[in-house]
Amino acid sequence: MYYRLTQSVLTLHQVLRFIVDISSGMGCKNCCSICLQCLFGYETNVMLVINNKGVGALFRLIQFLIIAYVAARDKASVLRYDGTLPYVLSIFTQENVACWITNDSFLQIPSEVTKCESDSDCKEGYSEVHGNGVQTGRCVQYSDTIKTCEVQAWCPLENDTVIPKPALLGAAEDFTVLIKNNVQYPKFKFRKRNILHHINSTYLKNCTFDRKTDPHCPIFRLGDMVTEAGEDFSVMALKGGIIGIFIDWNCDLDFPERFCIPKYSFSRLDNKNPENNVAPGYNFRFAKYYKTNESTETRTLIKAFGIRFDVIVFGMAGKFNIVPTIVNLGATLSFLSLVTAVCDWVMLTCMKDRDLYAKHKFIHLNQNGDSVPLVS
């Protein structure tokens, strides 16, 4: 393995000779000839080849590391990118419901706040933040030994520990949803949608997304999406949850448009940590108000447990750009120029034959312009 040293000495030789001639008063005749020689002369490098495996191996190793680093760091920078595609759409599938009806005065469940001894312990019109209604000012018997403050509120009290099991709408597992998604990259004037060119009406009416047989079909079965997310639909439907539908539009637009296709993936987004099971799943409440024949104001409060599907679209598009390519090439060459300096330092400092290397590396010019080795 060889290590090569190069240096240019002709130009330095000519410049020094020119200065020497001027200082010695040799006249303009020699000045003109030296100037012409500088202008039209051809310089070449002096190359010193050292047969040293250690320095040669170090030289190649550092070169390889620099090239590998630059290639890894700037792998994607040769592409000109457009921005990302942040987009979220939510689809809710109601699976399970619990209802509470009517309006009346009732007794509160005993607690440190609701317990009382007499009416003076209950403040009329007071509403506890975590309570169930507005106090009437009466202290009434809750049981043989306990009294609580009466409140005016909707009753009976919500009891969300009693949830229908199995889920009321378990058949929703076979429901399907058509997702239409359009993306555009304005920098490249590129538009596309997830219903691809080869998909026709006949195919769309009969296909259902399947990762192996129909990976481009935009119609998804709810049960399949939950299964791909690693969950059981019947179990998840009891207390609800959130499933993420990820549509990935990462495209290299140097290739034809047909190669830019969406990739679908699914994952559960809500917390499923058994050690932190406070308020698990996904649910919300809504009410329907009406009056009875006796003009009594009544409502039906519904707490719905279900699975929410969030469609999350993301991606980047890029094309080849010569500007970052040239910049990266220049940066690589500048890094590689440091390799010689490092190897020279190792050769002239750490090697056993450093004096021999120094003798042949450094050349000085004497007054006669003859080159002789400079012994270190």
N, C-alpha and C positions, 0 to 999 in steps of 0.2 A: 504494500500500500504506500502511495506516495503523497507527499504534501508539497505544493508548488508555491513559491514566493515570486512575486512580480514587482518590478519597480521601473519607473521611467527616468532615464538619466540623461538622454540626449538634450532635452530642452534645458535642463539645469546647466549642463556643460556649455551650451551655446551662450546662455545668458551670462554666466561667469566669465567666459572668454571675452564677450563683448565689453564687460565692465573693466576687465584687466587691460584690454587694448586702449580703451578711452583714457584710463588713468595713466598709462605709459606714454601717451601722446603719439600713438602710431598713425593718427590722421584719419581723415574721412574715407580714404580708400578702403582700409580694412573695415571701417564702420559699415560702409555700404554692402560689402560682401557678406558681412555677418548678418546684417538685416535681411538680405535676400535669402541667406541660408535658413534663418529663422522662419521666414514666410513660406518658403517653398520646400523646406526640408521635411522629411517624413520621420516621425518618432515611432519607435517600437519598444516593447517592454523587455526587460531583462528577466528571464525566468530561472529560478533556482529550484531544482527538484530535489527533495530530501526523501531518502528511502528510510522512513521511520514509521513503523506500523502504529505506534502509540499516537503520534501526532496526527497521522492520516485517519485513524479511527475516530479520534476526537473531532477532527474537521468534518467528517461525514456525519457523525452523530449529531453535532450541533445543527448542521444544515437540515438534516431530517426533522429534528424537533421544531425548528423554525417553520419549515414548510407545513408540517402537520398542524402546528398551532394556528397558522394563518388560514389553512384550509378549513379547520374546524370552526374558527371564529367567524370567518367571512363566507361560510358555505352558502348562506341565503342572501348575502348582500349584493350578489350579482344580479338579483331580481329587483325590479322596480315595483314596489308594493302599493296597492290601494288599501284603504282602511278596513277595519273589522266590521262585522255586521251584528251589532247588539240588538236583539229583538226577543221579546218574551210574550207569549200568548197563553192564557189560561183557559182550560176547559174543565168544567166541573161535572162529575157524574154522581148524582145523589143515590145513595145505596141504602141508608138506614135512617129512620126517623123516630123521635120520641115526642109525645105531645102532652101539653098541660093546658087545661081549659078553665074558664070562669073567673069571676072577680068577687072577693068577699074579704071579711075580716077573719084573721086566724091567729093561732098561737105560734110564736117563734120557737125554733129548736133551742133548748137551753144552752147557754154559753155564759162566759164571764160578763158579757155585755148585756145579754137579754134577760138574765135572772133578776128577779125583784122580790121585795117583801110586801110593798103596798103601792098604791097609785102614785104616791109621791116620788117613787123611784123611776117612774115612766114619764117622759116629757112629751106632751102632745105636739105633734107636728115634726118631731125629731126624726131624722133619717140617717141611720148608720150606713157608712160607706160600704161596708161588707155585709150589710143586713139584707132583709128581704122586703122592706116596705117602710111606710111612714107610721110611727107610733101613734096610737089613739089616746094615750094617757091612762089606760087601764092596766092594772096588774091582775092577771087572771090565772086560774089554776091550770097547770100543764099536766100534773100528775098528783098523786096523793101527797107528795112531799115537796114538789117543785112548782114555783110560780114563774111565769115569764111575762114580758110586756107584749100586749096585743098590738098588732100592726094591721094597717089597711093596705092590702096588696092583692096581686093576682094569686089565685090559689087553684089547685093545691101547689105546694112548693115543688120546684124542679128537683127531680131525683134522677140524675143522669147515670146512676150506677146500674139502673135497669135498662139494658139495651136489647132490642129484639135480636134473637139469635136462633137460627141463622139470619143473615141480612135479608131485609124485605125484598130488595131488588137484586138478588143473586144472579138473575138471568142477564143482568147488564154485562156480564162477562163476555157475552157473545155480541154485544153492540159493536158497531164499527164507526169509524170517523174518517172523513176525507180531509186531509190537510193540504191546503194550497199555499205554497210559499214562493214568492218572487224575490229575487236578489238582483242587485245591480252594483257595478263598480264604475262610477262616473269617470274616473281617470282614464280607463281603457274603453269607455263607451260600450260596456258589456252588460247585457241583461239576460236573465234566464229564470225559468221557474222549475219547480220540482216535478211537474208533469212533463216528462221528456218527449222528444220529437217522435220516438218510435211508439209511444203510447197512444192508442186510438180509443174511440168510444166503446168498442166491443171489448177490448182488453180491460178497460177501466171498470166496466160493469161486472166483470167476473173475477177480478184479481183481488187478492188480500196479501198484504206485506208478509213475506217470508224471506229470511236472510239467505236461504240457499236457492229457492226456486223463483221468488219474485222480489229481489232486493230493491227494485226501483218503483214498486207499486206504492202510491201515496195513500192507500186505504188501509187503516190499521184496526185490528181487532183489539179491544180493550184488554181482554184476558191475556193475549199474547204479549202486549207491551209490559204488563205487570210481571209476567213470567220471565221475560228477558231482563227485567230489573232485579231478578232474584227473589221475587215475593210470591206469596200465595194469594190469589184474588179473593177467595172466600174469607180468609183470615183478615186480610187488609180492609175488606169492606165493612167489618164490624165497627171499627173505631176510625176508619178513614186513613188517609195519607196523601202524600204528594209524589207524583211520578214525573220525572223530567224527560222530555222527548228532545234529544239533541240532534240538530241538523247541521252537519259540517260541510261548509262550502270552501274548502281550501283548494285553489285551482292554480295551475301553471298555464297561463294563457299563451305561452309559446307553442303549445300543442293545440290541435283543432278543438273547437268548442265541444264536440261530443265527448271529450275526455273529462270535461268539467261536470261532474255529477255529484249529487248530495249523498252523504253517508249518514245513516241513522243509527242512533244508540239510545239506550234507556237506562235510567238510574233512579233510585228512590232518593228524594231530596230531604224529607223531614227526618227528624231525629228518631232513631230506633234503638237508642242505648238503654239496655235493661236496667242499668244502675241509675238512670235519670228518666223515670217513666211518669213524671208529672205532666198532666194534660197531654197524653199521647195522641197521635193520629191527627186528623183534620176534621173540623166541624164548624158549623155556624148556626145562628138562630134567626128565625124570622117569624112574624106573627100575622095572623089574619083576624081582623076585628069585625064584629057584627053584633046585632041586638036580637034578643029573644022576643017572643010574642008578648011577654010581659014588660018589654022595653028595658030589660036588664042588659047593661053593656057586658059583652062577653068577647073573649078572644081565644084563639087557638095558637099557642106558642109551640113552634116546631123547632126542635134541635136536630139538624140534619148532619149525619155522619156520611162521608163519602170520599171518593178518590178524586183529587184534582190533578189534571194533566197540564204541565207547563211546557209549552213549545219554545225551545231556546235555540235560536239561529245564530251561528257564528262562522267566521271564516276569513281568509285573506286570499287575495289574488295578486299574481306577479308576472312580470315579463322581463326578459333579459335586457340589461342596460349596460352600455359600454363604459359609461363614466365610472361607476363603482368598480368595474373590472380593472380599468387602468389604474385607479387609485390603489386598489389592493395589490396589483402587480408591482407598482412602484414601492409600496410599503414592504412587500416581500423582498425586493431587491435590496432595499436599504437595510433591512434586518440581516440579509445574507452577507452584506459587506462587513458587518461586525464580526463575522466568523473568522476572517483572516486576522483581525487585530487580536482576538482572543487566542488563536493558535500561535501567533507570533509571540505573544507574551508568555505562553506556556513553553514554547520552544527556547526562548532566550532567557528564561528564568528558572525553569524547573528541570530541564533536560540535562543529562550528564555531558553531552557534547555541545553545550551552549556556546562555548568559546569558538568552536569550529564553525558553528552556524553563523555567529556574529561576524566572523572574519570574512565570510563570503556574502553576507547580506548587505553590509554597509560599504559603500564606495564613495570616496571623496575625490575631488578634482584638485590637482596641484596647479601651479602657475603656468605650466607648460600644456595644461589641458589633458595630461595623461591620467588615466584612471588606475588607481592602485587600491587594493583592499585596505580597509581600516580595521586594524586589529583592536579588539575590545580589551 
